[in-house]
């Protein structure tokens, strides 16, 4: 049985979809932000793998087909962005200021907290690209001499946190403008946050997509400067 | 055939993004290159919205599922995370909230300031 699950081409992909579906059902039923389908789905798959003693590697050989679509899906974020181009042009100053402020906050707060917890240089640069999309963040971490595996893990956790906490944070800090909400999500929690922004609305989604690219590129330059501080 | 055609175009742009990613010396991923290429193609009119709209909408809708395999990968990263997980988790939570709040607040402040300014200009000019 275990060998069969390990070898199966469809098992990993199937349980990923099923777990997400279960998360959707729970969210519909209870309407609590913490019951986030991505979070629930991830926990359910982890539990299933541990319970059935299937290794991550063999799971991912099947589930990897789902991740394969991530690049085409990210490319498609150009569509909502294009549809909101007028709005973007109208608010270009606010957009530029917001994303720049966000990126600087991210780098600066990681720097301060790393000092506070007296992390090593290696741990510090591992965390610097935590708010940007995995593909860029991995590259930044590698270039600065960080631990790539941990960077990826932290980026994913950041994304899920942003996705789960978005509505709560926007409420507390009275962020009401759809443009501001979208940028806040994309700049703080990249593509996983953007998935949430898409649920909030078209404007939010488009602005969040934009910040994945802009915040990512700004961080490439910013992180190389901040890396020298510690 | 419509969906096949649309998916083909999307894959083609992803492929072009991959090529660009190889050429550019910065760590800009293929997906972001492809996104910028598609935006450029839409803006210049080379690509029409209805040539990709439905499939793009579908892919974006199911996007959260695509993060599950990577997120489950935390299982494998756990041994290297374990010795430092408390400070790292604290830093992750605090900075994520901070970045979200600052980005949102700054953007909102700028938008509202701009709107106010635009509203006040016609008032200053007597008709």
Interface residues (C-beta under 8 A of the other chain):
Chain A: X12 X16 X17 X19 X20 X37 X38 X41 X42 X45 X46 X49 X50 X56 X57 X59 X60 X63 X64 X66 X67 X69 X70 X71 X72 X73 X74 X75 X76 X77 X78 X79 X80 X81 X82 X83 X85 X91 X93 X94 X95 X97 X98 X99 X101 X102 X105 X106 X109 X110 X113 X114 X117 X119 X123 X127 X130 X131 X133 X134 X135 X136 X138 X139 X140 X142 X143 X147 X149 X150 X152 X153 X154 X156 X157 X158 X159 X160 X161 X162 X163 X165 X166 X169 X170 X172 X173 X175 X176 X177 X179 X180 X181 X183 X184 X185 X187 X188 X189 X191 X192 X194 X195 X198 X205 X209 X211 X212 X213 X216 X217 X220
Chain B: X7 X10 X11 X13 X14 X17 X18 X26 X27 X28 X29 X30 X31 X32 X34 X35 X36 X37 X38 X39 X42 X43 X49 X52 X53 X55 X56 X57 X59 X60 X61 X62 X63 X64 X65 X66 X67 X68 X69 X70 X71 X72 X73 X74 X75 X76 X77 X80 X81 X84 X87 X88 X89 X90 X91 X92 X93 X94 X95 X96 X97 X98 X99 X100 X101 X102 X103 X104 X105 X106 X107 X108 X110 X111 X112 X114
